[in-house]
Amino acid sequence: QVQLVESGGGLVQAGGSLRLSCAVSESIFNFRAIGWYRQAPEKQRELVATITYGDSTNYADSVKGRFTISRDNAKNTVYLEMNSLKPEDTAVYYCTARPWSTASDYWGQGTQVTVSS
């Protein structure tokens, strides 16, 4: 069973930074892509950023220029560096891994990010 464990969330003031980590229980090369989603209270879950097997990255317009997704293959870990945080970035952030097969995506339990104004 694949496990994804997020960490690094917390409370930060607007303009501050956080780095989220997603530790994957097996080689990240076993996945087509790994990404971060977020869900704010009473809102739908939305894509934040993804990184593919080939190192292509994709970002939501709302975080472009502020967030950076990266990975450490040796540690089977994907990171989300978040800078210039805004109160509207407050949400639970989830890590997800898309397998090469047609199986469903794997999800972590989420980590809370709260940005105070």
HELIX and SHEET records of a PDB file:
HELIX    1   1 ILE A   28  ASN A   30  5                                   3    
HELIX    2   2 ASN A   73  LYS A   75  5                                   3    
HELIX    3   3 PRO A   87  ASP A   89  5                                   3    
SHEET    1   A 4 LEU A   4  SER A   7  0                                        
SHEET    2   A 4 LEU A  18  VAL A  24 -1                                        
SHEET    3   A 4 THR A  77  MET A  82 -1                                        
SHEET    4   A 4 PHE A  67  ASP A  72 -1                                        
SHEET    1   B 6 GLY A  10  GLN A  13  0                                        
SHEET    2   B 6 THR A 111  SER A 116  1                                        
SHEET    3   B 6 ALA A  91  PRO A  99 -1                                        
SHEET    4   B 6 PHE A  31  GLN A  39 -1                                        
SHEET    5   B 6 GLU A  46  THR A  52 -1                                        
SHEET    6   B 6 THR A  57  TYR A  59 -1                                        
SHEET    1   C 4 GLY A  10  GLN A  13  0                                        
SHEET    2   C 4 THR A 111  SER A 116  1                                        
SHEET    3   C 4 ALA A  91  PRO A  99 -1                                        
SHEET    4   C 4 TYR A 106  TRP A 107 -1                                        
END                                                                             
